[in-house]
Amino acid sequence: MTKTWLRKALLPVAMPMLAACTVVGPDYRLPDHALVRAPESSMALAKPDYSMVSPAPVPNDWWRLYDDPQVDALVQRALIANTSLRLAAANLRRAVAIYHEIESENLVQGGIAAKTERAQLAGESVLLTEKIPVFNLGDYGISVSYLVDLFGKLARSDEAALANAEASQAALDAARVAVVAQTVRAYVEGCAAGQELQVTERQLILQRQVSALARRMVAAGKSQPSEASQAQSEAERLESALPVFKARMAAAAYRLSAMLGEPPGETAEARAECNALPALSRPMPVGDGAALLRRRPDLRQAERDLASATARIGVATADLYPSVRIGASAGVTGLLSDLGTGPTVHWGFGPLLTWSFPSNGVRPRIHAMEANADAMLARFDGTVLKALEETRTALNAYANELERNKSLRKAKVAAAAVASEHRQLYQGGRLPYLASLDADRTLNRTEQELAASDSQVALRQVTLFEALGGGWKGAPAPIERHAAQE
């Protein structure tokens, strides 16, 4: 009954105002001159002679191309427990809550007030010279109001808040891309250090055998003591490299623990252990420029920031115009003993208009919002350039490292053949030890360079996948931890 009466009372006042509603400020659309619209931005990423990659679409769960259950388990754990993702998820929840808060301004606002007190009023406040007796007073009432969005301030505020929430969602997706890449990178770094450690340990075993042989040759008078010393020196050089690789393995394990949201410890070291570098089972899929720009969440975040900044121009522009709120109120005020009687009843309804003259800084604020929108467009263009630059740089580095790796493999085969031949000639007394030692050093150096190149190939794959922006679709929600639960 009350709601029906209120609608009938407010409708004649509200209808003319609602009919006159408009939305000031520019409507958002991506500018035609934005770099993302340039034809060059959508071109193929890989050169025609890049046989190690394919133009196939980048799978979202790209780490599964390694076909390594350990990698998959680590990534899934990181997507749930990583602290950066928890932070980004909290920021998203906050942005959504702010959007709903602003959206609620479009609803009818209401309130109830109730006040009871024993008081004495000042006589002179009501033009009396005598003292007024103490009374029991009451004041009860209800009020409802509705802000008529004549010039679209609320609409633009909603638009800006929604774009902010969407930008926060994109930020969470971007954090997922980074977390996946950093998790796989930490695992690969541990594997790389372990593989290089194994290569050096094999070289050390072989060098110790050569050193023992050199000592026997000296004892038999077939070699000089300096040759035995040089062989021992080479063995000690190889042995000195072992702690470096062990330290790299531990650092990778600790970094992996941080990505999983766990304190570093023995469990983390055991989890990070692996015997060989993860390897792709097929050419790396990279897609094209257009797919890259659609997939990377940092571009979506920058575009949503631009949309929000554009909407805020309208919010500022609306301050040039009046604000109208339609409201109604009713209640009773007076002595407690008389509440409800005719003399204590009061009510009212009608529009309330407020208008601040533009001399209070509204126009400079509009210009500031316009400059902010220009800045967001510049940042969006810069993000597009960064995405293309990162991807092409990572792709080029990957291609060149593969070429280097191929050459090192050929060099290793040749160095191994030379070292084996020189070792046999030295053992037969047909070649001085220094020649054999040089051949062994060349082989050792080549094997170490190849092992390091294998590591770089794997790491550059991860860097390229990160630049391509995969790893955020369908990711599980991070674990929420509240202070009350801990």
Buried (B, 14 or more C-beta within 10 A) or exposed (E): EEEEEBEEBBEEBBEEBEEEEEBBBEEBEBBEEBBBEEEEBBEEBBEEEBEBBBBEEBBBBBBBBBEBEBBBEBBBBBBBBBBBBBBBBBBBEEBBEBBEEBBEEEEEEBEEEEEEEEEEBEEEEEEEEEEBEEBEBBBBBBBBBBBBBBBBBBBBBBBBBBBBBBBBBBBBBBBBBBBBBBBBBBBBBBBBBBBBBBBBBEBBEBBBEBBBBBBEBBEEEBBBEEBBBBBBEBBEBBBEBBEEBEEBBBBBBBBBBBBBBBEBEEEBBEBBEBEEBBEBEEBBBBBBBBBBBEBBBBBBBBBBBBBBBBBBBBBBBBBBBEBBEBBBBBBBBBEEEEBEEEEBEEEEBEBEEEEEEEEEEBBEBBEBBBEBBEEBBEBBBEBBEBBBEBBBEBBBBBBEBBEBBEEBEEBBEEBBEBBEEBBEBBBEEEBBBEEBBBBBBBBBEBBBBBBBBBBBBBBBBBBBBBBBBBBBEEBEEBEEEEEEEE
